[in-house]
Amino acid sequence: MSLIDTGAIMMALGVFCVVAGVSMAAGSLWSPRYRAILEVMGGSLFLAGLGFAGADLTLAS
């Protein structure tokens, strides 16, 4: 038995990445100078978050 609940950690990391990615993509609307890099970084975090959450749901079932 593991003392660390890896499923909860992966889901929390997935939710954090999704929220951070959406926030960065939304923040790009107010910063035209850094729009391209914020959209790329936000999109990457969003996809990573979906991957973590999906992997957690797959491993949990």
N, C-alpha and C positions, 0 to 999 in steps of 0.2 A: 504494500500500500504506500502510495506516494503522499508526502506531506504537502506537496504543491499541486493544486488543481490546474493542470495545464489547459483544460478546456475553457475554464473561466478566464485564464490569462490570454488565450488566443482570441476569445470573443471580445474581451475588453480592448485588446490591441486592434482588432478589426474595427470596432466602433470608433475608437480614437482616430484611426487613420481615415475612416470615411468622413468623420466630422472635420478633421483638420484639412482634408482635401477639398471638401465643399467650401470651407471657410477661405482657403487660399484662392480658390477659383472665384469666389464672390468678391474677395478683396482686390482681385485684378481689375474689377470694374472701376475702382476709385483711383487706380494708379496706372495711367496709360503708359508711363515710362517702363514699368516692369511687367506689363500685361502678359507678354509671351512667356516669360520664365515662371511667373506665378501660375499661369494656366497649365503649363507642362508639369510643374511640381505638384500642383493640386490634383491634376488628373492622375498622376502616378500614385500619389497617396491614396486617392479614392479607389483605384484598381487594386492596390495592395490590401486595403481594408476589406474589399469584397473577397479577395483571395483568402485572407485570414479567417474571416467569418464563415466562408464557404467550407474551408478545410475543417474548421471546428465542427460545423454541423455534420459534415461527412464522417468525421472521426467519432462523433457522439452517437451516431446511429448504428 
